[in-house]
Amino acid sequence: MGKASQLAEMAIDERLRAVIADDDPFARRVIKDVLSESGVLVVAEARDGREAVEFALYYRPDVVIMDVAMPGLDGILATHQILKVVPDQLVIVLTGAGDEDDQLGLLALRAGAAGFITKDVDIDALPRALEGVRAGEAAISRTLTRRVIEQLRSAPGHSYGMRPVKSPLTAREWEVIDLLKATRSTDEIAAELVLSTETVRSHVKNILRKLKVRSRQEAVAVADRMRNTAPPDR
């Protein structure tokens, strides 16, 4: 292989690699054209949620661009399945404009998406959003950001959602504690956090072990004492 070919291959390797998942072939084409023009390499195009999961796990792209409404497996569930296997996979969820956008956006973020964008935004801004996500930024609209802030402010209990800076519990385990405090059942916690019931039971078991208690009620009480005796994690 000549030097020019090696340099060309290195340049390709450094490009942001993406998988597009959308059941609309025209939408896929528009997104692909915009990304390609900006230097993004589209490695695969999925026609439904199941293909999105398959291609994401096979190609391990830098980012997956996921439509919400797809046959068989919707974009939210597909995102959840991908992140169960590859927790650090970046996914940006796309949806059409509508009254349910904010709620869908919250579901996408709970499923682990790094961003949520409506298709009515300037499509030329999508490549910048992908680069931002790869750099560690969140790609969400101002209205969705405001919705998230409002939900945090309206959360029940003055200590709900806060956690000590130093704690034996993980961030996810603190989320489970919050829902246990709100008297959610295992199934309800699973639905709220977009997890399997088995995963929730495992989290609860780990919480009880780490806090050295025998019941969920005791775990909540210990967690409250920890919050009241240490400054919250900001």
N, C-alpha and C positions, 0 to 999 in steps of 0.2 A: 504494500500500500504506500503510495507516494505521500510526501509531506503535505501537499495541498488537500488530499483526501482525508488525512488524519486531522488536519485543522478543521475541515468542514464537519467531520464527525464529532469533534469536540464541541463545536458551536451548536450542533443539533442537540447534543447531550445536555447542554446548559439551558436549553429552552424549557419554559414551563410546559409540562405535559398534562393534558386534560382529557377526561372522558365526558361526553355529552349524553345525557339521558332524557329523551323526550319522545313521546309517541307520535308527534307531528313531524313528518319529514321536512316540511317547509321551515318549521322553527329550527330544526337541527341544522339545516343548510344555512340559515341566516346567522345563527350563533357561530357555526364553524367558520364561515367566511370572515366574520368580524374578528374572531380569535386568530385565524391564520394570518390576516393582514397585520395584526399587531405582534406577530412572532410566536404565538402560542402554538404548540404542536398538539393537535387533536389525535389521540392514539386510537380511539374507538368511539362508536356511536351506538347507544343502546336504545331499543324501541320500547322497552317497558322496564318496570322495576326489577324484575328478576335478571334481565340482561345487565342492568346497571350494577347489581351486586356482583354478578359473574365477572364482568369486565373490570370492575374496580379491584377485585381480589386478584385477578390475573395480571393486569398491567401495572398495578400499584402507581397510579398517576399522582402528580402533585395535587390535583384538585379534581373533584367530580362536580359537574354542573347538573343538578337534578331537578327535573320538573316535578311538581306536586301530583297532578292528576294524570296517572298512567294506569293502563289495564293490568289486572293480575295482582300487582304489588305497587301500592302508591309510593310516592317519593319519600314520605316521612318514614314508613316502615322499611323501605330500602336503605335509607340512611342509617337507621338503627341497626339493621343487619350488618351493614358494612363495618360500622364502628365497633360492633361486638367482636369482630375478628381483627380489625386494624384500628385501634383506638385513636391513633394520631392522624388518620386519613382526613384530609380537608374536604368538606362538602359544602357547596353553596346551593341552596334550594331556590328555585324559581317558581313563580305563580303568576296568574293573570290578576289584573286589578279587580277589587271587589270588597264588599263589606267584611268578608271573613279573613282578609289578609292578615290582620294583626293576630288573630287567634291561630291561624296556620303558621305564622312566623314564630309564635311562642312554642307551638308543638315541634317545629323544626329545630329550634334551639335546644329544647329539652331532649330531642333525639340525638343531639350532638353536632348539629350543623354549625359551621363556622360563619355562615352568612345566610341572609334571606333577602331576595331581591324580587320586586314585581316586574313583569315583562313590559310594563308601560314606561319604565325609565329609559333613558337614552341608551340603546344597546351598545353604543360606542364606549360607554363607561364600564362595560363588563370586564374588559381586559385589565383596567386599572384596579377594579375590585378584586380580581384574582391575584394580582401582584400584591395588593394590600393584605389579603388573607394569608398568602405565603409568607409575608413579612411579620405575621402575628397580629394583624388588625382584624376587627370584626366588620363584616359587610352587611350592615342592617340599616334600614331607613330611619330617619329622625322620628317618624311617628311611632315606629315599633320600639325605638329606644325609649321614648316617652311612656309607652305602654308598660314596658318592663319596669321602669322607675316607679310608675303608679302602683303596680302590683307589689313591689317591694315595700312601698310606703304603707300599703293597706294590709300587709300581712298581719295576722293576729298575734298579739303578744309583743311586748316591747323588746324581748330578746330573740324573737323568732327570726331566723335567718342569720344571726350573728354567731361567731364562734371564736374561741380564744386563739391568739396567735400561735401558741404552742399547745398541742393537743395530741393524744394518741389516736384520735379518729381522723379519717380522711375526709376530704370535702364532701364526697358522696355519702359517707356515713352520717355526716352532720345533716345532710338533706333528708336522710331517712329519719334521723332523730326529730327534725322539724315536723315531719308528717306523723310520726308516732305521737308527738305532743298534741297534734291536731286530731288525735284519735282515729287516724286512717287505718283501715285494715290492710293486710298484706296485698290483696288484690288491688285495692285502691292506690296503694303506694306504687305498685308495679305500673298501673295505668298512668299515674301522675308523672313518674320519672321515665316512662317508656322502657321498662325493664321486664324481664320474666319474673314470675313469682319465685322461682328457684333462686334467682340472683338476689331478690329482696330478702328471702329467708337467710341466705348466706351473709348478707350485710348485717342483718339483725343479730345473727349468731356471733359475728365478729365484734359487734358493738357490745354485746353482753360480756364477751370474754375480755375485751380490752378494759371495760369499766368495772369488771369483777362484780357483776350483779347477776341476778337470776331471772328478772322479769323486765318487760318493756317499760312498765311504770317506774321501776327503780332506775332504769337507764335514763329516762327522761328527767327524773329528779336529780341524778348525778350531773347530767349535762347542764341543767339549769344552774346548779351550784358552780360549775366550772365557768359558765358565762358570767356569773355575778361576782366572781373573784378574780377575773382577769380582764384586761382591756379587749374589746372586740377586734377581730381581724378586719382591717379596712382596706 
